[in-house]
Every structure is written in structure tokens, then in C-alpha cells.
Amino acid sequence: MLVMSLPAARRKSVTLAYLIWAVFGLFGLHRLYLGRNLSAAGMAAITVLSVPLIWSGLGLLGFVATSTWALADAVLIPGMAKELNGAVAAAP
């Protein structure tokens, strides 16, 4: 098994991930950028579904959930980028 790094053009920047997180954190776009497609879709779905439900209290609960998730991601972003950038390529 070989450990290979991504080419410079495909490497993911922690700085850019934080910038995306700061602007679109509740929608999970930083997770999409870092290759976490399923959790990004889940985060976006919770946020979008919470908008029409905001007055019922369920929407507020959804926003609390995605806000907590986004705050946890502030700590996890460097590790996610490192994991993606240090992708392991299997020998053919």
C-alpha cells in the first residue's frame, strides 16, 4: 500500500475551508468542499427544512442542531483537510 499526496491543484486549503465555513457553515458547504458529501447534504437539508418551521419551534431546534454541528466542525476542519490531502492510494 502506497501513501500518496494529492497534486497541488487538487489539495484542499484549510484557509478556504474556514472561509466557506464562516459564510455558509449552516449549509455544510465546507463539508462538501472537503469531500464529506453525505453529511453536507444532511446539514443542508436540516437547515433548509428548518426555515419554514422556524415559528413552530422545530425549526429553531433544527438551527440549534446545525449551529452546534458547524461549531464542532470549526475544530474538525484541519483534520478533515489533512485526511483528504493525505489520501491513500491502493496499488493497482
Order of alpha helices (4+ residues) and beta strands (2+ residues): beta-alpha-alpha-alpha-alpha-beta
